[in-house]
Structures are given as structure tokens and as C-alpha cells.
């Protein structure tokens, strides 16, 4: 792990909780959700908050255009759009997350991971980014790191389908047993 990643991790664990982001109350509720239905409703509200955190109509239009390009599998175009948003607003967390997703889909795991760390600096409980980090670690054949990501994901989002699917699979492959 590079020094930059270590510093980001320390920041995420200790400094980031000192201020509240727009979705903090919803993330608190999500971690305490009792049913999948409740969790799904909270998750929808969180995504609305995250996607709506643009600073201008231009950013909103560019996000819509980038997401549309992603949906049409125009990944290079989508990456360029999200990069342009980040040049004008480097604090737009969801633009980092969308670019991380595009880079992951292109097989650029190093670039995707770098973007995920930018997301986590701004929103340490971003369950989408944490899930993405787990998937990257699976692709890089780092099952222990992947398992740690999915376990953290499960704490934040107890009904996460990725956590539910991958935790038992990774534990089995690593020979992890409950005592």
C-alpha cells in the first residue's frame, strides 16, 4: 500500500467523521435498517442526495450526459465528461464515483481505485465506492482486501447484495470459519 493510500485511509477513519455530509443522517438510518425494503428506500434517497450534489445546471447536464454515455456503453466519452466535471468541481463526489465506475468497466483498475479513494476522502461511507473497491480487489486476486471491503460495506449497508453474495464466497475461498 502506498503512503498516499495509507494517509487517505487514516483520513477516512479519523478526520472525515468530523463533519457531516448531505447524506449522513440517511447513512446512519441505512446502517440500522431492519428490512431490505426499508434499506432500498433509504438507498434511493441517498443516491438522490449524491447525484444532486452538483453546483450548477451545467454540472447537472454534464452528469446526465455522462450517465447516458455510460448506459450506451460509450465509456471513453463518459470518462471524458466526468473528467471535465472534476476539473471544474473536484469536490463533486459522485463525479469521482461515476468516473471510477467507467474506469472499472474499461479494465483500468488502478485508475478506478485512485478515483475510489477520492470518493472515500469526501464520503467515507460511500457504499458504492466501497463495493467497487471490493470488486477491484477480487479482480486483482487480493481476496483478503476484498473481504475487508465487503465486510465494511455490510456494516454501512446491511442488505447490500454484493456483501451478501461475496462475503461467504470469499470466506470460503480463504478458509475463514466462524468459531
Secondary structure, 3 states (H helix, E strand, C coil): CCHHHHHHHHHHHHHHHHCCCCCHHHHHHHHCCCCHHHHHHHHHHHHHHHHCCCCCHHHHHHHHHHHHHHHCCCHHHHHHHHHHHHHHCCCCHHHHHHHHHHHHHCCCHHHHHHHHHHHHHHCCCCHHHHHHHHHHHHHCCCHHHHHHHHHHHHHHCCCCHHHHHHHHHHHHHHCCCCC
